Amino acid sequence: MPRILMCPPDHYGIEYEINPWMNRSLGAVRQLAFQQWSTLRDTLSGLGATIELLEPQHGLPDLVFTANAGLIFGNLFLSSAFRHEVRAKESPVFDAWFDSHGFTVEHLPDGMFHEGAGDALFCGDILFAGYRQRSDANAHQWVGQRFGSRVLPLELVNPRFYHLDTCFCPLSPTEAIYFPDAFDQYGRRVLETHVPNLIPVVEDEAHRFGCNAVVVGKTVVHNSRCPTLAESLMSRGYRSIEVELDEFLKAGGSAKCLTLRLDGEEAAGWKNSIIAG
Ligand code: ARG
């Protein structure tokens, strides 16, 4: 049974600018944000996921982006070390939640930045790791040693695609969608060599954060107006569901950022070996 952590957008807003999407003068419309977030929640629970809720906190407008809480590996919650002070204040809230919900909470050594499931995504047994904009390459290597996983670092070269989950989304242990221009030639080669079925997302739809999708079984939930993506998914046997999340695009987020899969992503090799074993 999929379990997903979300945080209602009661205190969501554009209160600072830490990525190129954010503009304080174009604030979010709270009621619309609430509607869009609720549709996402209902869609995911309609797919059979249990939605766990984190209590929203005044003064933490980006707490809705639970993907950045940390990285889940079985029962272990490796808490994020946020690059920006404004988001680092979220960590005690996330840590308290995980601690009281049966996870073992761990932290990275001081002086390394790592933004959790936003920048580190398993596709099979490999942990694909976005670095430069938010997370550090050495933090990813530390995580790889801690988990005993192979890490392949991918440099994020385009400031609009500042977290790996904005431009890469594993669908299964062998299949992923990605936006090629968010990576350099080396990164593209790493992806092509290690992910057997790689599905490119076109530029317009990448800018609508089509890659920032939530996968539940063979269903992919993503932002609206991504028709080419929807078609590619369907031709590969996936069901595509569009949920408009434009109020969250204003903060540089979409479906995936608003969720954290507590039982492990569909594509994570470790999850499938736990099930098999
Ligand atoms: N405003 C947030 C930030 O810049 C958005 C985070 C989006 N999360 C994600 N996993 N891509 O940190």
Residues whose N, C-alpha, C, O or C-beta is under 5 A from the ligand:
A	BS01	LIG	I18 N19 D62 F65 A67 N68 G118 H163 D165 A251 G252 G253 C257
